[in-house]
Amino acid sequence: MTPATFALLIWILFPFPLIFLWLRNRSKTKKCEQSGAEIQLKLDGLIKKYSPATSLEDEISRLEAEVADTGLKTQKVRAEYSEKRQLLNKLR
């Protein structure tokens, strides 16, 4: 086999392994894309399923903050009442 024949043989056969690798990689890519789409659908379903729970948690947090604020206002009113009651008692 002459070097020219060997080079020609390599030149002709070289693309086939590359094509094989490209096709195999393409099929793996499609499988990964399908898997990613399935995972995204599951994630969307979970988000939709649990969104009321997260909104309830937000509402609970808001109401807890409101209760704390109301408690502070109540303490302030009681303190003012106590001061004014003492002033009234002195005036009597």
C-alpha positions as CSV (number, residue, x, y, z in Angstrom):
1,M,0.0,0.0,0.0
2,T,1.5,3.3,-1.1
3,P,1.4,6.3,1.1
4,A,-0.9,8.1,-1.4
5,T,-3.4,5.2,-1.2
6,F,-3.2,5.1,2.5
7,A,-3.8,8.9,2.7
8,L,-6.8,8.6,0.3
9,L,-8.2,5.7,2.4
10,I,-7.9,7.9,5.6
11,W,-9.4,10.8,3.7
12,I,-12.4,8.8,2.6
13,L,-13.0,6.9,6.0
14,F,-12.3,9.8,8.4
15,P,-15.8,11.4,8.2
16,F,-17.7,8.3,9.1
17,P,-16.7,8.1,12.8
18,L,-17.3,11.9,13.0
19,I,-20.8,11.4,11.6
20,F,-21.5,8.5,13.9
21,L,-20.4,10.6,16.9
22,W,-22.5,13.5,15.8
23,L,-25.6,11.4,15.4
24,R,-25.1,9.8,18.8
25,N,-24.6,13.2,20.4
26,R,-27.7,14.5,18.7
27,S,-29.8,11.7,20.1
28,K,-28.4,12.3,23.6
29,T,-29.2,16.0,23.2
30,K,-32.8,15.2,22.2
31,K,-33.2,12.9,25.2
32,C,-31.8,15.6,27.5
33,E,-34.1,18.2,26.0
34,Q,-37.1,15.9,26.5
35,S,-36.1,15.2,30.1
36,G,-35.6,19.0,30.7
37,A,-39.1,19.6,29.3
38,E,-40.6,17.0,31.5
39,I,-38.9,18.4,34.6
40,Q,-40.1,21.9,33.7
41,L,-43.7,20.6,33.4
42,K,-43.4,18.9,36.8
43,L,-41.9,22.1,38.3
44,D,-44.7,24.2,36.8
45,G,-47.3,21.7,38.3
46,L,-45.6,21.9,41.7
47,I,-45.6,25.7,41.6
48,K,-49.2,25.8,40.7
49,K,-50.1,23.2,43.4
50,Y,-48.2,24.9,46.2
51,S,-48.8,28.5,45.3
52,P,-51.8,28.8,47.6
53,A,-49.7,27.5,50.4
54,T,-47.0,30.1,49.8
55,S,-49.6,32.9,49.5
56,L,-51.0,31.7,52.8
57,E,-47.6,31.9,54.3
58,D,-47.2,35.5,53.0
59,E,-50.6,36.4,54.4
60,I,-49.7,34.8,57.8
61,S,-46.5,36.9,57.9
62,R,-48.4,40.0,57.0
63,L,-51.0,39.4,59.7
64,E,-48.4,38.6,62.3
65,A,-46.7,41.9,61.6
66,E,-50.1,43.6,61.9
67,V,-50.7,41.9,65.3
68,A,-47.3,43.1,66.5
69,D,-48.0,46.6,65.3
70,T,-51.4,46.6,67.0
71,G,-49.7,45.3,70.2
72,L,-47.3,48.2,70.2
73,K,-50.1,50.7,69.6
74,T,-52.1,49.2,72.5
75,Q,-49.1,49.5,74.8
76,K,-48.7,53.2,73.7
77,V,-52.4,53.9,74.4
78,R,-52.3,52.2,77.8
79,A,-49.3,54.2,78.7
80,E,-51.0,57.5,77.7
81,Y,-54.1,56.4,79.5
82,S,-52.1,55.8,82.7
83,E,-50.4,59.2,82.5
84,K,-53.7,61.0,81.9
85,R,-55.4,59.0,84.7
86,Q,-52.7,60.1,87.1
87,L,-53.1,63.7,86.0
88,L,-56.9,63.4,86.5
89,N,-56.4,62.0,90.0
90,K,-54.1,64.9,90.8
91,L,-56.5,67.5,89.5
92,R,-59.4,66.0,91.6
